[in-house]
């Protein structure tokens, strides 16, 4: 094979490995060299597993040459967000007190990828415990956007998205508790899926029944997302919502065949009173035109009742308070100011407030269900402007088209949090660029546990442009 294997998709690498046209050793060696070369500029890894990855690659090559059965992801490099457990490899949660933590077992999603032959090349950056939409921590500093060092990578799966966007590895395990996969996917021009509740078992959720966080795939294209879903999906006894959920043919369904005739897509630019930059509005309108040209019927819906950040925060921060109050009491000096402040704010949420938020969560699910009874899919911008400045403060104001808004979460990503709470599948797809040269994302939402159908629509949308041919050229260094 001629050319750089780092610039090939996982789907293409898989075919080349099976045909013995490229070796897993060649792929992993190239990926590790790229990781080492870009790490000083991007800062997207906490740990790079060079020796372990090369040993795994040599074993993968041996199996290929011996004609042994190969897994779905045999010899393919994968990164794992450093909030997801990896057996024998440090998992720091992005937090100084856990800088030497080494799990004794893999998270279920990691174990599934390994069982299909994927090779772990490193652990990607996360803010402490995935606690914000920016990727920085006292443990490692700041992760830079793949396109512009002066901008944030987004978060909390910033390292995962940057590693994929910059060609370090085609597959990445991320997580999403309020948009943490989709926000950095939009910021860095990659594909980020938050699947339906239960489709991928979550073995680290302490409250499995009330959980609104997900272990997710991040890739450069929809076909590779489908490949990861095929490997990661399936029930496990650790997760009650996964039990009995069938695994469809993600790979076969998620191909850009046919069109969208007979499909109705409901769209909304923003909840009432929430801003959208002119660049995002223009890209969103162009995206809707592309969907219409594919045959979809479009209908606008009201965003009234979808400004749900207070509900999300009451649930989420109460969970964090329960998990981390002791940690903060013992290690406040080693933790970031923003993390400590979020735990402190949770003390203002009473038990009644929490339960009322859970009631509102159920009402929100039913509201989304009623929308998806009218249409097959929903469409909206993933985030309301391109990537924020690299030094953005979570508790500072956010600037959109020259105006300052007083809170980052509800003004920058009002449309990601709702679907963590309802469990519907939601995907961020690259859909264009702003005048600043940075990527813009379109979010599509599908019917509950109809993830494969959402991937098919996504593949058709992806194929309607040539954005996949564009790679980041790092600016601002």
Secondary structure, DSSP 8 states (H G I E B T S, - for coil): --S-GGGS-HHHHHHHHHTTSS-HHHHHHHHHHHHHHHHHHH--EEEE-HHHHHHHHHHHHHHHHHT----TTTT-EEEEETTS-BTTBB--TT-GGGTT-B-SS--HHHHHHHHTT-EEEEEE--SGGG-SSS-EETTTEE-B-SSBTTBB--SSSHHHHHHHHTTS-SEEEEEESSSTTHHHHHHHT-EEEE--TTTB--SS-SSTTT---EEEEEESSHHHHHHHHHHH-B--TT-GGGTT-----HHHHSS--S--TT-EEEE-S-STT----HHHHHHHHHHHHHHHHTT-EEEE---TT---HHHHHHHHHHHHHHHHHHHHHHHGGGS-HHHHHHHHHGGG--HHHHHHHHHHHHHHHHHHHHHHHH-SEEEEESSSSS--BTT--TTS-EEETTEEES-HHHHH-TTTHHHHHH---EEEEEEEE-TTS-EEEEEEE-STT-HHHHHHHHHHHHHTS-GGG-----B--
